[in-house]
C-alpha cells in the first residue's frame, strides 16, 4: 500500500487579492487621521469670521446700525473672546456645542430665557458622578474657565478701545484739514 503524504503548507492561501487588502489597510489607517489632532477642531472647520453675526445682532438689538468696515485682528479676537462669556453655561448638551460654534444660533438676548439661579446647581447635582470630588472638580473647572477668560478679554478690549480713540482722533484731524482746504 502506498504511503500517504500530506505536504506541509507554508503559505496562507487566502482568496483576497493584494490590491484589495492594500486598499482596506490604507483606508483604515487614513480613517484614523480624519478626526483632527487629538480632538482639536480641524482648521478647515474654522474661519476668521465665525462669530461675525454677533456684532450685527448686538448693535441691532439696541437700535444701531452695525459697521460695514472690515474688522481688525484685535476686534475679531475680541468678538471670539466675548462669545463664551455671553453664552449661558450649559445651555445645550456638549455634543451640540461642537456644532453650535460653527453655525449661527439665536443670540442670548433674542432667546426667551427665563433666568433661574438654581439651574446650574440643579444641572450639577442631577448629573451622575462617581463621587462628590468629581462633582466639585466640575464646579472648580467651570469657575476657573470663567476667571481665566476675563483677563484676555479685558486686555483685548482695552487695546481695541485705545485704537478706536486714535482712529477717531486722526479722522477728526483729517476732517479739519479737508475743511480748511475746501
Secondary structure, DSSP 8 states (H G I E B T S, - for coil): ----------S------HHHHHHHHHHHHHHTTTT-STT---GGG--TTTTHHHHHHHHHHTT-----S---HHHHHHHHHHHHHHS-TTSS-HHHHHHHTTS----GGGS-----TTHHHHHHHHS--SSHHHHHHHHHHHHHHHHHHHHHHHHHHHHHHHHHHHHHHHHHHHHHHHHHH-
